[in-house]
Amino acid sequence: MAVLRPFRALRYDPAVAGDAKDLVAPPYDVVAGRARLDLYERSPYNISRVDYGEDRPDLPPGTDHYALARSDIEQWIADGALKLDATPRLYVYDQEFELEGKTLRRRAVFGALRLEEWEKGIVLPHEVTGEKAKQDRFNLLKATRVHLSPVMALYEPGDAPQLNGPALEAPVLDAVLPTERHTLRPVAPEAAAAFCEAILHRRLVIADGHHRYETGLNYRNLRREEAASWSGEEPANFIIAALVSSKDPGLVVLPTHRLVKLPQPLRIQLRNLRHWRLDDGGVANEANLESLMGRLEAAGREGPAFGAIGLEPGRLHLLTPRDMAAILNRTPADHSREWHRLDVTILAHAVLPAVGYDESPEHIDYTESHRHAAEAVAAGEWDVAFLVNPTPVDQVISVAASGDRMPRKSTFFYPKLATGVLMYPTD
């Protein structure tokens, strides 16, 4: 059973810390360079200073930023900028955002989710993760003993209660940013209990935050090993989770296009695409690129399809299957049917090797923007860009339910959950 509980959140007190827009930040893995410096400068209490403070210009070389993160949190609590809830609560978290000229809203429910090993089949991963990020998150959690960021998990709504109207109390956080708005409301106790009861009978799929979930498991195991006794009810057995309905109209998955460098001349490799139709999309200009994206979306309704920039210098192409059986034969056999049908699987095993990509990490990059992909190829930064359709949410859930995991960078759930909306101490 998926155990979700109200919890005593550690939250900013705006009377001391200031406007919430100056306190929250994007997750650690989507911010770098100048953007980090901008966040540090917004407020001495901005969560980025502890969540990814290694780039802070005010720190001398060699500073242990994990230990400093712990010290800063303690100081913020002493200042009154952070306060612990008096009673355990669930929270509804709304994100309003703009996408392609439309205003959307995605709703999540924050609670403390019991950590369960993947093999139990209660909470399921959908994507492969890397070790480096997990080690960084583990070091930070071990130092601070506070979960700073939530994981995002999907649930099938079924008859789960809708948390609206009288079920919600007045906002306790309202961060109005240039392109997003983040609002946090406590859930009335009776409504919270009903929601938690409904979630008991759901299987959850991690949408975002695999690193944080696996870090939570490792940290729980460490605390358990160190303890003289262990009941299973200790705070370290839980993690902050933001539960989102798989049917939420604001649940958006963006495509993750591939940018590749090819060690061998491309013209030698094109013959290996004989199982694909290559339809010319014209010269690589803005109008033709937008037309190609429309054709890609339409073709994707019939099966795997990819846009390509640079297969021929300065030109666009649409790739659709000529021989689907031969294409599927190029994918590894030891996976589920759902995994074999993923566009990103087919791209990784039946397209990229055919054009000479050698699987070196330095020879591939990812972007959610087809315009950025075109600019990067035109500038000579990358040899070829392959454009993909977004992975549908039902495919994400199906692959996870099959016990399989998608290749890295298969999904980009948008927007990212903000860090600093609330936190969860494990002491």
C-alpha positions as CSV (number, residue, x, y, z in Angstrom):
1,M,0.0,0.0,0.0
2,A,1.2,3.5,-0.8
3,V,1.2,5.3,2.6
4,L,0.8,9.1,2.4
5,R,0.5,11.1,5.6
6,P,0.2,14.7,6.7
7,F,3.5,16.0,8.1
8,R,4.9,18.9,10.0
9,A,6.5,21.0,7.3
10,L,9.4,23.4,7.7
11,R,8.2,26.5,5.9
12,Y,9.2,30.1,5.3
13,D,7.6,32.8,7.4
14,P,7.1,35.7,5.0
15,A,7.0,38.2,7.9
16,V,10.7,37.4,8.4
17,A,12.0,35.9,5.2
18,G,10.2,38.2,2.8
19,D,8.3,37.7,-0.4
20,A,8.1,34.1,-1.5
21,K,9.1,34.9,-5.1
22,D,12.6,35.7,-3.7
23,L,12.8,32.5,-1.7
24,V,11.9,29.6,-3.9
25,A,14.1,28.3,-6.7
26,P,14.0,25.7,-9.6
27,P,15.5,22.2,-8.8
28,Y,19.3,21.9,-8.5
29,D,19.6,20.0,-11.8
30,V,18.1,22.6,-14.1
31,V,20.0,25.7,-13.0
32,A,23.6,26.6,-13.8
33,G,25.9,29.6,-14.4
34,R,24.5,33.1,-14.2
35,A,21.0,31.8,-13.3
36,R,22.4,30.4,-10.0
37,L,24.1,33.7,-9.2
38,D,20.8,35.5,-9.8
39,L,19.1,33.3,-7.4
40,Y,21.7,33.8,-4.7
41,E,21.3,37.5,-5.0
42,R,17.5,37.5,-4.6
43,S,17.6,37.0,-0.9
44,P,20.0,35.8,1.9
45,Y,17.2,33.2,2.6
46,N,16.8,31.9,-1.0
47,I,16.7,28.1,-0.9
48,S,19.4,27.8,-3.7
49,R,22.0,28.9,-1.2
50,V,21.6,25.6,0.6
51,D,20.3,23.3,-2.1
52,Y,23.1,24.1,-4.6
53,G,25.4,26.6,-2.9
54,E,28.7,25.3,-4.3
55,D,28.8,28.2,-6.9
56,R,28.2,31.0,-4.3
57,P,30.7,33.8,-5.0
58,D,30.9,34.7,-1.3
59,L,32.5,31.4,-0.3
60,P,36.3,30.8,-0.3
61,P,37.7,27.9,-2.2
62,G,37.5,24.6,-0.4
63,T,34.4,25.5,1.6
64,D,32.4,22.4,2.6
65,H,29.1,23.6,1.2
66,Y,27.3,20.6,2.6
67,A,28.2,21.5,6.2
68,L,27.5,25.2,5.4
69,A,24.0,24.2,4.2
70,R,23.3,22.6,7.6
71,S,24.6,25.7,9.3
72,D,22.5,28.0,7.2
73,I,19.3,26.1,7.8
74,E,20.0,26.2,11.5
75,Q,20.6,29.9,11.3
76,W,17.4,30.5,9.3
77,I,15.4,28.7,11.9
78,A,17.1,30.7,14.7
79,D,16.2,33.9,12.7
80,G,12.6,32.9,12.4
81,A,12.8,32.8,8.6
82,L,11.9,29.1,8.8
83,K,9.3,27.7,11.1
84,L,8.0,24.2,11.8
85,D,4.3,23.6,11.5
86,A,2.5,23.1,14.8
87,T,0.5,20.1,13.5
88,P,0.9,17.7,10.6
89,R,-0.9,18.8,7.4
90,L,-1.3,17.9,3.7
91,Y,-1.0,20.8,1.3
92,V,-2.4,21.5,-2.2
93,Y,0.2,23.1,-4.5
94,D,-0.9,24.8,-7.6
95,Q,1.5,25.9,-10.4
96,E,0.1,28.3,-13.0
97,F,2.3,28.7,-16.1
98,E,2.3,29.7,-19.7
99,L,2.9,27.3,-22.6
100,E,2.5,28.1,-26.3
101,G,0.3,31.1,-25.5
102,K,-2.0,29.2,-23.1
103,T,-2.3,29.5,-19.3
104,L,-2.3,26.2,-17.6
105,R,-2.5,25.0,-14.0
106,R,-1.1,21.7,-12.5
107,R,-2.3,20.7,-9.1
108,A,-0.2,18.5,-6.7
109,V,-0.9,17.3,-3.2
110,F,2.1,17.5,-0.8
111,G,2.4,14.8,1.8
112,A,4.9,12.5,3.5
113,L,5.2,9.3,1.4
114,R,6.6,6.1,3.0
115,L,9.7,5.0,1.2
116,E,9.4,1.6,-0.4
117,E,11.9,-0.4,-2.4
118,W,11.2,-0.5,-6.1
119,E,10.8,-4.3,-6.1
120,K,7.8,-4.1,-3.9
121,G,5.8,-2.5,-6.8
122,I,4.2,0.1,-4.7
123,V,6.2,3.1,-5.9
124,L,7.6,2.6,-9.4
125,P,10.4,4.3,-11.3
126,H,10.1,5.0,-15.0
127,E,13.6,6.2,-16.0
128,V,17.2,5.2,-15.6
129,T,19.3,7.4,-13.3
130,G,22.9,8.3,-12.9
131,E,25.1,7.9,-9.9
132,K,26.8,11.3,-9.7
133,A,23.6,13.2,-8.9
134,K,22.6,10.6,-6.3
135,Q,25.8,11.0,-4.4
136,D,25.5,14.8,-4.3
137,R,21.9,14.6,-3.0
138,F,22.9,12.0,-0.4
139,N,25.8,14.1,0.9
140,L,23.4,17.1,1.2
141,L,20.7,15.1,2.9
142,K,23.2,13.5,5.3
143,A,24.5,16.9,6.3
144,T,21.3,18.9,6.6
145,R,19.0,16.0,7.7
146,V,16.2,17.9,5.9
147,H,14.5,16.9,2.6
148,L,14.6,20.2,0.8
149,S,12.7,19.1,-2.4
150,P,9.8,16.9,-3.2
151,V,9.6,14.0,-5.7
152,M,6.7,14.2,-8.2
153,A,4.6,11.0,-8.4
154,L,1.6,10.2,-10.6
155,Y,-1.5,8.4,-9.5
156,E,-4.6,7.2,-11.3
157,P,-7.4,9.4,-9.8
158,G,-10.3,6.9,-9.9
159,D,-12.6,7.8,-7.0
160,A,-9.9,9.8,-5.1
161,P,-11.6,12.9,-3.6
162,Q,-11.2,16.2,-5.3
163,L,-9.5,18.7,-3.0
164,N,-11.4,21.9,-3.8
165,G,-13.5,24.6,-2.1
166,P,-14.1,24.0,1.6
167,A,-11.4,21.3,1.6
168,L,-8.7,24.0,1.2
169,E,-7.7,26.7,3.6
170,A,-6.2,30.2,2.8
171,P,-2.9,30.3,1.0
172,V,0.3,30.2,3.1
173,L,2.6,30.8,0.2
174,D,2.0,32.7,-3.0
175,A,5.1,33.2,-5.2
176,V,4.4,35.2,-8.3
177,L,7.2,34.9,-10.8
178,P,7.5,36.3,-14.3
179,T,6.4,33.0,-16.0
180,E,4.9,31.0,-13.1
181,R,2.8,31.3,-10.0
182,H,3.2,28.9,-7.1
183,T,0.4,28.7,-4.5
184,L,0.3,26.5,-1.4
185,R,-2.9,25.8,0.7
186,P,-3.3,23.6,3.7
187,V,-5.9,20.8,3.3
188,A,-8.6,20.5,5.9
189,P,-8.0,17.5,8.2
190,E,-11.0,15.4,7.2
191,A,-10.4,15.9,3.5
192,A,-6.7,15.1,4.0
193,A,-7.7,11.8,5.8
194,A,-10.0,10.8,2.9
195,F,-7.3,11.5,0.3
196,C,-4.7,9.5,2.2
197,E,-7.2,6.6,2.5
198,A,-7.8,6.7,-1.3
199,I,-4.0,6.7,-2.1
200,L,-3.5,3.6,0.0
201,H,-5.0,1.6,-2.9
202,R,-3.0,3.3,-5.7
203,R,0.2,2.4,-7.3
204,L,2.4,5.4,-7.7
205,V,4.8,6.2,-10.6
206,I,7.7,8.6,-10.1
207,A,7.5,11.3,-12.7
208,D,10.3,13.5,-11.5
209,G,12.9,13.1,-8.7
210,H,14.2,9.5,-9.1
211,H,17.5,10.7,-7.7
212,R,15.8,12.2,-4.7
213,Y,13.7,9.1,-4.1
214,E,16.7,6.7,-4.3
215,T,18.7,9.1,-2.1
216,G,15.8,8.9,0.5
217,L,16.0,5.1,0.5
218,N,19.8,5.2,1.0
219,Y,19.5,7.8,3.8
220,R,16.7,5.8,5.5
221,N,18.9,2.7,5.4
222,L,21.9,4.7,6.9
223,R,19.7,6.0,9.8
224,R,18.3,2.5,10.4
225,E,21.8,1.0,10.6
226,E,22.9,3.7,13.0
227,A,19.9,3.4,15.3
228,A,19.8,1.2,18.4
229,S,16.1,0.3,17.5
230,W,13.9,1.0,14.6
231,S,10.1,1.0,14.5
232,G,9.6,2.0,10.9
233,E,7.6,5.1,11.9
234,E,10.7,7.4,12.2
235,P,10.6,10.5,9.9
236,A,13.5,9.2,7.9
237,N,11.1,6.4,6.6
238,F,9.3,9.1,4.6
239,I,10.0,11.6,1.9
240,I,8.2,14.7,0.6
241,A,6.0,13.7,-2.3
242,A,3.9,15.9,-4.7
243,L,1.2,13.6,-6.0
244,V,-0.3,14.6,-9.4
245,S,-3.3,13.0,-11.0
246,S,-2.4,11.3,-14.3
247,K,-5.5,13.0,-15.7
248,D,-4.7,16.5,-14.6
249,P,-5.2,18.8,-17.5
250,G,-2.1,20.8,-16.6
251,L,0.2,17.7,-16.7
252,V,2.6,18.5,-19.5
253,V,5.4,16.3,-20.9
254,L,7.8,18.1,-23.2
255,P,9.9,16.3,-25.8
256,T,13.6,15.9,-25.2
257,H,15.4,16.3,-28.6
258,R,18.8,14.7,-29.2
259,L,21.9,16.7,-30.4
260,V,24.7,14.4,-31.5
261,K,28.2,14.6,-32.8
262,L,29.4,12.0,-35.2
263,P,33.0,10.8,-35.2
264,Q,32.7,9.5,-38.8
265,P,31.5,11.3,-41.9
266,L,27.7,11.3,-42.0
267,R,27.4,10.4,-45.7
268,I,29.1,7.0,-45.1
269,Q,26.4,6.1,-42.6
270,L,23.2,7.2,-44.3
271,R,22.8,3.9,-46.2
272,N,22.2,2.3,-42.8
273,L,18.8,4.1,-42.6
274,R,17.4,1.9,-45.3
275,H,14.5,0.7,-43.0
276,W,13.3,4.4,-42.8
277,R,11.6,6.7,-45.2
278,L,13.4,10.0,-45.4
279,D,11.1,12.7,-46.6
280,D,12.7,16.0,-47.4
281,G,11.5,19.0,-45.3
282,G,13.3,21.7,-47.2
283,V,16.0,24.0,-46.1
284,A,16.4,24.6,-42.4
285,N,14.6,27.9,-41.9
286,E,12.0,28.9,-39.3
287,A,9.0,28.3,-41.5
288,N,10.1,24.8,-42.6
289,L,11.1,23.9,-39.1
290,E,7.6,24.7,-37.7
291,S,6.1,22.8,-40.6
292,L,8.3,19.8,-39.8
293,M,7.2,19.8,-36.2
294,G,3.5,19.7,-37.3
295,R,4.3,16.8,-39.7
296,L,6.2,15.0,-36.9
297,E,3.2,15.3,-34.5
298,A,0.8,13.9,-37.2
299,A,3.2,11.0,-38.1
300,G,3.6,10.2,-34.4
301,R,0.0,9.3,-34.2
302,E,0.6,6.3,-36.5
303,G,3.9,5.1,-35.0
304,P,7.5,6.1,-34.3
305,A,8.6,9.2,-36.2
306,F,11.5,11.6,-36.0
307,G,12.5,14.9,-37.4
308,A,16.1,15.4,-38.4
309,I,18.2,18.5,-38.8
310,G,21.5,18.1,-40.7
311,L,21.3,14.7,-42.2
312,E,22.1,16.7,-45.3
313,P,23.8,20.0,-44.8
314,G,21.3,22.7,-44.1
315,R,18.2,20.6,-44.7
316,L,15.4,19.0,-42.7
317,H,14.0,15.5,-43.0
318,L,11.1,13.5,-41.5
319,L,11.9,9.8,-40.7
320,T,9.0,7.3,-40.7
321,P,9.3,3.5,-40.7
322,R,9.7,1.6,-43.9
323,D,10.1,-1.8,-42.3
324,M,8.9,-1.8,-38.7
325,A,9.8,-5.5,-38.0
326,A,13.4,-4.8,-39.1
327,I,13.6,-1.7,-36.9
328,L,12.3,-3.5,-33.8
329,N,14.9,-6.3,-34.4
330,R,17.6,-3.7,-33.7
331,T,16.3,-3.1,-30.1
332,P,17.5,-5.4,-27.3
333,A,15.2,-8.4,-26.7
334,D,15.3,-8.4,-22.9
335,H,12.7,-5.7,-22.3
336,S,9.0,-5.4,-22.2
337,R,6.7,-4.8,-25.2
338,E,5.9,-1.4,-23.9
339,W,9.6,-0.5,-23.8
340,H,10.2,-1.6,-27.3
341,R,7.5,0.6,-28.6
342,L,8.9,3.8,-27.1
343,D,10.1,6.4,-29.6
344,V,13.2,7.1,-27.5
345,T,14.1,3.4,-27.4
346,I,13.8,3.1,-31.2
347,L,15.8,6.3,-31.7
348,A,18.6,5.0,-29.4
349,H,18.9,1.6,-30.9
350,A,17.7,1.8,-34.5
351,V,18.6,5.3,-35.6
352,L,21.5,6.8,-33.7
353,P,23.8,3.8,-34.2
354,A,22.9,3.8,-37.9
355,V,24.3,7.3,-38.4
356,G,27.5,6.7,-36.5
357,Y,26.8,7.9,-32.9
358,D,29.2,5.9,-30.7
359,E,27.4,6.3,-27.4
360,S,30.1,8.5,-25.9
361,P,28.4,10.8,-23.3
362,E,30.4,13.8,-24.7
363,H,28.8,13.2,-28.2
364,I,25.2,13.8,-27.1
365,D,23.2,16.5,-25.5
366,Y,19.5,17.2,-24.9
367,T,17.1,20.1,-25.4
368,E,13.3,20.6,-25.0
369,S,13.4,23.3,-27.7
370,H,13.4,22.4,-31.4
371,R,14.4,26.0,-32.2
372,H,17.5,25.7,-30.0
373,A,18.3,22.3,-31.7
374,A,18.2,24.0,-35.1
375,E,20.4,26.9,-34.0
376,A,23.0,24.5,-32.5
377,V,23.3,22.5,-35.7
378,A,23.4,25.7,-37.8
379,A,26.2,27.1,-35.6
380,G,28.3,23.9,-36.0
381,E,28.1,23.0,-32.3
382,W,26.5,19.7,-33.1
383,D,26.4,17.6,-36.3
384,V,22.8,16.4,-36.3
385,A,19.7,17.0,-34.2
386,F,16.9,14.4,-34.0
387,L,13.5,15.8,-33.0
388,V,11.1,13.6,-31.0
389,N,7.4,13.7,-30.0
390,P,6.7,13.9,-26.2
391,T,6.3,10.6,-24.5
392,P,2.6,10.2,-23.6
393,V,1.8,9.9,-19.9
394,D,0.0,6.6,-20.4
395,Q,3.2,5.2,-22.0
396,V,5.2,6.4,-19.0
397,I,2.8,4.5,-16.7
398,S,2.7,1.4,-18.9
399,V,6.5,1.1,-19.0
400,A,6.8,1.5,-15.2
401,A,4.0,-1.0,-14.6
402,S,5.8,-3.5,-16.8
403,G,8.8,-3.3,-14.5
404,D,10.9,-1.7,-17.1
405,R,12.7,1.7,-17.2
406,M,12.9,4.2,-20.0
407,P,16.3,5.4,-21.4
408,R,17.7,8.5,-19.7
409,K,16.1,11.8,-20.7
410,S,13.0,10.2,-22.0
411,T,10.6,12.7,-20.3
412,F,10.6,16.3,-19.2
413,F,7.7,17.0,-17.0
414,Y,7.0,20.8,-17.2
415,P,7.2,22.9,-15.2
416,K,9.5,21.6,-12.5
417,L,8.3,21.6,-8.9
418,A,9.8,24.6,-7.1
419,T,12.3,23.9,-4.3
420,G,11.7,25.8,-1.0
421,V,7.9,25.7,-1.1
422,L,8.2,23.5,2.0
423,M,10.7,21.2,3.6
424,Y,10.7,18.0,5.7
425,P,13.1,17.6,8.7
426,T,14.0,14.0,9.4
427,D,14.9,14.6,13.1
